[in-house]
Amino acid sequence: MLTYSSPLGLYSEEIAATGEQIGNFPQAFSHLSLISTASHLDELLDKRRCP
């Protein structure tokens, strides 16, 4: 997902199949989703490391 951000680290409302950003740049929801996903993946990885 990080490869789809703009040079400023922004995410548009939609991303075309070509990777082109389409639409406006609503920041709060896209960044919150990215942070939430990273946090969730970190928790899952921690559970796999600890018996």
Secondary structure as GFF3:
##gff-version 3
##sequence-region A 1 51
A	DSSP	three_ten_helix	2	4	.	.	.	ID=ss1
A	DSSP	beta_strand	14	15	.	.	.	ID=ss2
A	DSSP	beta_strand	21	22	.	.	.	ID=ss3
A	DSSP	alpha_helix	27	49	.	.	.	ID=ss4
###
